[in-house]
Amino acid sequence: MNSGITVVEACRTTESRGSTVFIAQYLESYDPQQHTPGRVRQRLREAFSRLPLSIVCTGWAIPPVIIDACAQECSQAGAALYRWHPLLAGDGVFVPRAEWQTFGAGGQEVVGFRRLPEFTFVCPNHPSVPEAVLEHLERSLRGGPYQGVFLDRIRFPSPAGDPANELACFCPACVDRAAREGVDLPALGAEILHLSATENGRLELVAQLFQLGGALEAFFAFRQRSIQRLIQAAAGVASQAGCAVGLDTFSPALTRMVGQVLAELSKLCEWVKPMSYAHALGPSGLPFELSALAKWLASQGAQEQDALRWLAQASGIALPASMDTLQEQGVSPSTLERETRLARQQCTGRLYPGIALVELPGVNHLAPGQMAEEVRAYRDGGADGMVLAWDLWLIPLERLDQVGKAWEDQGAPNPPAIVSPWL
């Protein structure tokens, strides 16, 4: 690390800008026509003037001249610079091999969201994967001006769209590793297929995505150990590079279905960002993942309202009575506060949930009133601050003012009741 800053010093840098920490994800992609050093610097200066950002996490496909510009602006503002690093998915430099991908219980490959390489997950138990991903992480941090690394894609792929076929992984490497740990993975895969064949079985399968116990508990525990083992190794690589670690995770209600345990992962890092996105219709967003599960149940014969009622019971998240309402309005601020309290109870370190502030038609829209309610829900749930997602370059700057005001507005009235029929 060029700066020579230690992990402890990086954490102090994070905290030096106040008791509340705001983190920005910046430059998820690179366009040489738009992202000139001057324009990149100016955007950061404008952001720093509006909100006391403590950390800036820059993307994974950014040329050194842009990274250096960000590092200099962060240094002048007293903020830490982190590398935003997908660990178990492609990033343009690290390209997953076909044989590394995950497989469902029926032996089929689990395809990434829209077949995008950044959502094409590799199996942490494949013999070649840990060495490959850790070497890539080490090379990415080597000589860079980073005080930390923000590890993204630290999970198995979400099975929400089709739990019977996308609950991974059952590749030969997983079967072998599980056997050495005393777990009969083929038998557990057969149980998944058996459950998915009947209505009651499908309901039970969905319930086990959220709740401890049941016939598949050994499978879920095996996946969690697999993720934990790799993140522990990645944290060691980061420590050797003198970098603090932040982790990108699913929201607490959803972590089990992707192999994450917040209580254990938080021991390996300085801070955790739960992706408790209330309105985002994209991977990891609460309405996206929950509606995908409800659609799967409905596609197998369940009535839409019954599917949502069952899903609300299984997940503990209040859901509306219709899919359209869930996708159009998302989940309520009270759900965000609940998810934040759960994360606060589970995490040993600092907690910075993500708030999606980018306008993407059909994916995310957040009106100022809704945004203020969500910010207060995170604050009241016990968060130490927030991560502004997904890309500061695309976030309207006035939203930074609104975020700061909502967080500081301790005397704000309770948000109005949601009109839609929450269960």
Secondary structure as a PSIPRED ss2 file (coil, helix, strand):
# PSIPRED VFORMAT (PSIPRED V4.0)

   1 M C   1.000  0.000  0.000
   2 N C   1.000  0.000  0.000
   3 S C   1.000  0.000  0.000
   4 G C   1.000  0.000  0.000
   5 I C   1.000  0.000  0.000
   6 T C   1.000  0.000  0.000
   7 V H   0.000  1.000  0.000
   8 V H   0.000  1.000  0.000
   9 E H   0.000  1.000  0.000
  10 A H   0.000  1.000  0.000
  11 C H   0.000  1.000  0.000
  12 R H   0.000  1.000  0.000
  13 T H   0.000  1.000  0.000
  14 T H   0.000  1.000  0.000
  15 E H   0.000  1.000  0.000
  16 S C   1.000  0.000  0.000
  17 R C   1.000  0.000  0.000
  18 G C   1.000  0.000  0.000
  19 S C   1.000  0.000  0.000
  20 T C   1.000  0.000  0.000
  21 V E   0.000  0.000  1.000
  22 F E   0.000  0.000  1.000
  23 I E   0.000  0.000  1.000
  24 A E   0.000  0.000  1.000
  25 Q E   0.000  0.000  1.000
  26 Y E   0.000  0.000  1.000
  27 L C   1.000  0.000  0.000
  28 E C   1.000  0.000  0.000
  29 S C   1.000  0.000  0.000
  30 Y C   1.000  0.000  0.000
  31 D C   1.000  0.000  0.000
  32 P C   1.000  0.000  0.000
  33 Q C   1.000  0.000  0.000
  34 Q C   1.000  0.000  0.000
  35 H C   1.000  0.000  0.000
  36 T C   1.000  0.000  0.000
  37 P H   0.000  1.000  0.000
  38 G H   0.000  1.000  0.000
  39 R H   0.000  1.000  0.000
  40 V H   0.000  1.000  0.000
  41 R H   0.000  1.000  0.000
  42 Q H   0.000  1.000  0.000
  43 R H   0.000  1.000  0.000
  44 L H   0.000  1.000  0.000
  45 R H   0.000  1.000  0.000
  46 E H   0.000  1.000  0.000
  47 A H   0.000  1.000  0.000
  48 F H   0.000  1.000  0.000
  49 S H   0.000  1.000  0.000
  50 R H   0.000  1.000  0.000
  51 L C   1.000  0.000  0.000
  52 P C   1.000  0.000  0.000
  53 L E   0.000  0.000  1.000
  54 S E   0.000  0.000  1.000
  55 I E   0.000  0.000  1.000
  56 V E   0.000  0.000  1.000
  57 C E   0.000  0.000  1.000
  58 T E   0.000  0.000  1.000
  59 G C   1.000  0.000  0.000
  60 W C   1.000  0.000  0.000
  61 A C   1.000  0.000  0.000
  62 I C   1.000  0.000  0.000
  63 P C   1.000  0.000  0.000
  64 P H   0.000  1.000  0.000
  65 V H   0.000  1.000  0.000
  66 I H   0.000  1.000  0.000
  67 I H   0.000  1.000  0.000
  68 D H   0.000  1.000  0.000
  69 A H   0.000  1.000  0.000
  70 C H   0.000  1.000  0.000
  71 A H   0.000  1.000  0.000
  72 Q H   0.000  1.000  0.000
  73 E H   0.000  1.000  0.000
  74 C H   0.000  1.000  0.000
  75 S H   0.000  1.000  0.000
  76 Q H   0.000  1.000  0.000
  77 A H   0.000  1.000  0.000
  78 G C   1.000  0.000  0.000
  79 A C   1.000  0.000  0.000
  80 A E   0.000  0.000  1.000
  81 L E   0.000  0.000  1.000
  82 Y E   0.000  0.000  1.000
  83 R E   0.000  0.000  1.000
  84 W E   0.000  0.000  1.000
  85 H E   0.000  0.000  1.000
  86 P E   0.000  0.000  1.000
  87 L C   1.000  0.000  0.000
  88 L C   1.000  0.000  0.000
  89 A E   0.000  0.000  1.000
  90 G C   1.000  0.000  0.000
  91 D C   1.000  0.000  0.000
  92 G C   1.000  0.000  0.000
  93 V C   1.000  0.000  0.000
  94 F C   1.000  0.000  0.000
  95 V C   1.000  0.000  0.000
  96 P C   1.000  0.000  0.000
  97 R C   1.000  0.000  0.000
  98 A H   0.000  1.000  0.000
  99 E H   0.000  1.000  0.000
 100 W H   0.000  1.000  0.000
 101 Q E   0.000  0.000  1.000
 102 T C   1.000  0.000  0.000
 103 F E   0.000  0.000  1.000
 104 G C   1.000  0.000  0.000
 105 A C   1.000  0.000  0.000
 106 G C   1.000  0.000  0.000
 107 G C   1.000  0.000  0.000
 108 Q C   1.000  0.000  0.000
 109 E E   0.000  0.000  1.000
 110 V C   1.000  0.000  0.000
 111 V C   1.000  0.000  0.000
 112 G C   1.000  0.000  0.000
 113 F H   0.000  1.000  0.000
 114 R H   0.000  1.000  0.000
 115 R H   0.000  1.000  0.000
 116 L C   1.000  0.000  0.000
 117 P H   0.000  1.000  0.000
 118 E H   0.000  1.000  0.000
 119 F H   0.000  1.000  0.000
 120 T C   1.000  0.000  0.000
 121 F E   0.000  0.000  1.000
 122 V E   0.000  0.000  1.000
 123 C C   1.000  0.000  0.000
 124 P C   1.000  0.000  0.000
 125 N C   1.000  0.000  0.000
 126 H C   1.000  0.000  0.000
 127 P C   1.000  0.000  0.000
 128 S C   1.000  0.000  0.000
 129 V H   0.000  1.000  0.000
 130 P H   0.000  1.000  0.000
 131 E H   0.000  1.000  0.000
 132 A H   0.000  1.000  0.000
 133 V H   0.000  1.000  0.000
 134 L H   0.000  1.000  0.000
 135 E H   0.000  1.000  0.000
 136 H H   0.000  1.000  0.000
 137 L H   0.000  1.000  0.000
 138 E H   0.000  1.000  0.000
 139 R H   0.000  1.000  0.000
 140 S H   0.000  1.000  0.000
 141 L H   0.000  1.000  0.000
 142 R C   1.000  0.000  0.000
 143 G C   1.000  0.000  0.000
 144 G C   1.000  0.000  0.000
 145 P C   1.000  0.000  0.000
 146 Y C   1.000  0.000  0.000
 147 Q C   1.000  0.000  0.000
 148 G E   0.000  0.000  1.000
 149 V E   0.000  0.000  1.000
 150 F E   0.000  0.000  1.000
 151 L E   0.000  0.000  1.000
 152 D E   0.000  0.000  1.000
 153 R C   1.000  0.000  0.000
 154 I C   1.000  0.000  0.000
 155 R C   1.000  0.000  0.000
 156 F C   1.000  0.000  0.000
 157 P C   1.000  0.000  0.000
 158 S C   1.000  0.000  0.000
 159 P C   1.000  0.000  0.000
 160 A C   1.000  0.000  0.000
 161 G C   1.000  0.000  0.000
 162 D C   1.000  0.000  0.000
 163 P H   0.000  1.000  0.000
 164 A H   0.000  1.000  0.000
 165 N H   0.000  1.000  0.000
 166 E H   0.000  1.000  0.000
 167 L C   1.000  0.000  0.000
 168 A C   1.000  0.000  0.000
 169 C C   1.000  0.000  0.000
 170 F C   1.000  0.000  0.000
 171 C C   1.000  0.000  0.000
 172 P H   0.000  1.000  0.000
 173 A H   0.000  1.000  0.000
 174 C H   0.000  1.000  0.000
 175 V H   0.000  1.000  0.000
 176 D H   0.000  1.000  0.000
 177 R H   0.000  1.000  0.000
 178 A H   0.000  1.000  0.000
 179 A H   0.000  1.000  0.000
 180 R H   0.000  1.000  0.000
 181 E C   1.000  0.000  0.000
 182 G C   1.000  0.000  0.000
 183 V C   1.000  0.000  0.000
 184 D C   1.000  0.000  0.000
 185 L H   0.000  1.000  0.000
 186 P H   0.000  1.000  0.000
 187 A H   0.000  1.000  0.000
 188 L H   0.000  1.000  0.000
 189 G H   0.000  1.000  0.000
 190 A H   0.000  1.000  0.000
 191 E H   0.000  1.000  0.000
 192 I H   0.000  1.000  0.000
 193 L H   0.000  1.000  0.000
 194 H H   0.000  1.000  0.000
 195 L H   0.000  1.000  0.000
 196 S C   1.000  0.000  0.000
 197 A C   1.000  0.000  0.000
 198 T C   1.000  0.000  0.000
 199 E H   0.000  1.000  0.000
 200 N H   0.000  1.000  0.000
 201 G H   0.000  1.000  0.000
 202 R H   0.000  1.000  0.000
 203 L H   0.000  1.000  0.000
 204 E H   0.000  1.000  0.000
 205 L H   0.000  1.000  0.000
 206 V H   0.000  1.000  0.000
 207 A H   0.000  1.000  0.000
 208 Q H   0.000  1.000  0.000
 209 L C   1.000  0.000  0.000
 210 F C   1.000  0.000  0.000
 211 Q C   1.000  0.000  0.000
 212 L C   1.000  0.000  0.000
 213 G C   1.000  0.000  0.000
 214 G C   1.000  0.000  0.000
 215 A C   1.000  0.000  0.000
 216 L C   1.000  0.000  0.000
 217 E H   0.000  1.000  0.000
 218 A H   0.000  1.000  0.000
 219 F H   0.000  1.000  0.000
 220 F H   0.000  1.000  0.000
 221 A H   0.000  1.000  0.000
 222 F H   0.000  1.000  0.000
 223 R H   0.000  1.000  0.000
 224 Q H   0.000  1.000  0.000
 225 R H   0.000  1.000  0.000
 226 S H   0.000  1.000  0.000
 227 I H   0.000  1.000  0.000
 228 Q H   0.000  1.000  0.000
 229 R H   0.000  1.000  0.000
 230 L H   0.000  1.000  0.000
 231 I H   0.000  1.000  0.000
 232 Q H   0.000  1.000  0.000
 233 A H   0.000  1.000  0.000
 234 A H   0.000  1.000  0.000
 235 A H   0.000  1.000  0.000
 236 G H   0.000  1.000  0.000
 237 V H   0.000  1.000  0.000
 238 A H   0.000  1.000  0.000
 239 S H   0.000  1.000  0.000
 240 Q H   0.000  1.000  0.000
 241 A C   1.000  0.000  0.000
 242 G C   1.000  0.000  0.000
 243 C C   1.000  0.000  0.000
 244 A E   0.000  0.000  1.000
 245 V E   0.000  0.000  1.000
 246 G E   0.000  0.000  1.000
 247 L E   0.000  0.000  1.000
 248 D E   0.000  0.000  1.000
 249 T E   0.000  0.000  1.000
 250 F E   0.000  0.000  1.000
 251 S C   1.000  0.000  0.000
 252 P H   0.000  1.000  0.000
 253 A H   0.000  1.000  0.000
 254 L H   0.000  1.000  0.000
 255 T H   0.000  1.000  0.000
 256 R H   0.000  1.000  0.000
 257 M H   0.000  1.000  0.000
 258 V H   0.000  1.000  0.000
 259 G C   1.000  0.000  0.000
 260 Q C   1.000  0.000  0.000
 261 V C   1.000  0.000  0.000
 262 L H   0.000  1.000  0.000
 263 A H   0.000  1.000  0.000
 264 E H   0.000  1.000  0.000
 265 L H   0.000  1.000  0.000
 266 S H   0.000  1.000  0.000
 267 K H   0.000  1.000  0.000
 268 L H   0.000  1.000  0.000
 269 C C   1.000  0.000  0.000
 270 E C   1.000  0.000  0.000
 271 W E   0.000  0.000  1.000
 272 V E   0.000  0.000  1.000
 273 K E   0.000  0.000  1.000
 274 P E   0.000  0.000  1.000
 275 M E   0.000  0.000  1.000
 276 S C   1.000  0.000  0.000
 277 Y C   1.000  0.000  0.000
 278 A C   1.000  0.000  0.000
 279 H C   1.000  0.000  0.000
 280 A C   1.000  0.000  0.000
 281 L C   1.000  0.000  0.000
 282 G C   1.000  0.000  0.000
 283 P C   1.000  0.000  0.000
 284 S C   1.000  0.000  0.000
 285 G C   1.000  0.000  0.000
 286 L H   0.000  1.000  0.000
 287 P H   0.000  1.000  0.000
 288 F H   0.000  1.000  0.000
 289 E H   0.000  1.000  0.000
 290 L H   0.000  1.000  0.000
 291 S H   0.000  1.000  0.000
 292 A H   0.000  1.000  0.000
 293 L H   0.000  1.000  0.000
 294 A H   0.000  1.000  0.000
 295 K H   0.000  1.000  0.000
 296 W H   0.000  1.000  0.000
 297 L H   0.000  1.000  0.000
 298 A H   0.000  1.000  0.000
 299 S H   0.000  1.000  0.000
 300 Q C   1.000  0.000  0.000
 301 G C   1.000  0.000  0.000
 302 A C   1.000  0.000  0.000
 303 Q C   1.000  0.000  0.000
 304 E H   0.000  1.000  0.000
 305 Q H   0.000  1.000  0.000
 306 D H   0.000  1.000  0.000
 307 A H   0.000  1.000  0.000
 308 L H   0.000  1.000  0.000
 309 R H   0.000  1.000  0.000
 310 W H   0.000  1.000  0.000
 311 L H   0.000  1.000  0.000
 312 A H   0.000  1.000  0.000
 313 Q H   0.000  1.000  0.000
 314 A H   0.000  1.000  0.000
 315 S H   0.000  1.000  0.000
 316 G C   1.000  0.000  0.000
 317 I C   1.000  0.000  0.000
 318 A C   1.000  0.000  0.000
 319 L C   1.000  0.000  0.000
 320 P C   1.000  0.000  0.000
 321 A C   1.000  0.000  0.000
 322 S C   1.000  0.000  0.000
 323 M H   0.000  1.000  0.000
 324 D H   0.000  1.000  0.000
 325 T H   0.000  1.000  0.000
 326 L H   0.000  1.000  0.000
 327 Q H   0.000  1.000  0.000
 328 E H   0.000  1.000  0.000
 329 Q H   0.000  1.000  0.000
 330 G C   1.000  0.000  0.000
 331 V C   1.000  0.000  0.000
 332 S C   1.000  0.000  0.000
 333 P H   0.000  1.000  0.000
 334 S H   0.000  1.000  0.000
 335 T H   0.000  1.000  0.000
 336 L H   0.000  1.000  0.000
 337 E H   0.000  1.000  0.000
 338 R H   0.000  1.000  0.000
 339 E H   0.000  1.000  0.000
 340 T H   0.000  1.000  0.000
 341 R H   0.000  1.000  0.000
 342 L H   0.000  1.000  0.000
 343 A H   0.000  1.000  0.000
 344 R H   0.000  1.000  0.000
 345 Q H   0.000  1.000  0.000
 346 Q H   0.000  1.000  0.000
 347 C C   1.000  0.000  0.000
 348 T C   1.000  0.000  0.000
 349 G C   1.000  0.000  0.000
 350 R E   0.000  0.000  1.000
 351 L E   0.000  0.000  1.000
 352 Y C   1.000  0.000  0.000
 353 P C   1.000  0.000  0.000
 354 G E   0.000  0.000  1.000
 355 I E   0.000  0.000  1.000
 356 A E   0.000  0.000  1.000
 357 L C   1.000  0.000  0.000
 358 V C   1.000  0.000  0.000
 359 E C   1.000  0.000  0.000
 360 L E   0.000  0.000  1.000
 361 P C   1.000  0.000  0.000
 362 G C   1.000  0.000  0.000
 363 V C   1.000  0.000  0.000
 364 N E   0.000  0.000  1.000
 365 H C   1.000  0.000  0.000
 366 L C   1.000  0.000  0.000
 367 A C   1.000  0.000  0.000
 368 P H   0.000  1.000  0.000
 369 G H   0.000  1.000  0.000
 370 Q H   0.000  1.000  0.000
 371 M H   0.000  1.000  0.000
 372 A H   0.000  1.000  0.000
 373 E H   0.000  1.000  0.000
 374 E H   0.000  1.000  0.000
 375 V H   0.000  1.000  0.000
 376 R H   0.000  1.000  0.000
 377 A H   0.000  1.000  0.000
 378 Y H   0.000  1.000  0.000
 379 R H   0.000  1.000  0.000
 380 D H   0.000  1.000  0.000
 381 G C   1.000  0.000  0.000
 382 G C   1.000  0.000  0.000
 383 A C   1.000  0.000  0.000
 384 D C   1.000  0.000  0.000
 385 G E   0.000  0.000  1.000
 386 M E   0.000  0.000  1.000
 387 V E   0.000  0.000  1.000
 388 L E   0.000  0.000  1.000
 389 A E   0.000  0.000  1.000
 390 W C   1.000  0.000  0.000
 391 D C   1.000  0.000  0.000
 392 L H   0.000  1.000  0.000
 393 W H   0.000  1.000  0.000
 394 L H   0.000  1.000  0.000
 395 I C   1.000  0.000  0.000
 396 P C   1.000  0.000  0.000
 397 L C   1.000  0.000  0.000
 398 E H   0.000  1.000  0.000
 399 R H   0.000  1.000  0.000
 400 L H   0.000  1.000  0.000
 401 D H   0.000  1.000  0.000
 402 Q H   0.000  1.000  0.000
 403 V H   0.000  1.000  0.000
 404 G H   0.000  1.000  0.000
 405 K H   0.000  1.000  0.000
 406 A H   0.000  1.000  0.000
 407 W H   0.000  1.000  0.000
 408 E H   0.000  1.000  0.000
 409 D C   1.000  0.000  0.000
 410 Q C   1.000  0.000  0.000
 411 G C   1.000  0.000  0.000
 412 A C   1.000  0.000  0.000
 413 P C   1.000  0.000  0.000
 414 N C   1.000  0.000  0.000
 415 P C   1.000  0.000  0.000
 416 P C   1.000  0.000  0.000
 417 A C   1.000  0.000  0.000
 418 I C   1.000  0.000  0.000
 419 V C   1.000  0.000  0.000
 420 S C   1.000  0.000  0.000
 421 P C   1.000  0.000  0.000
 422 W C   1.000  0.000  0.000
 423 L C   1.000  0.000  0.000
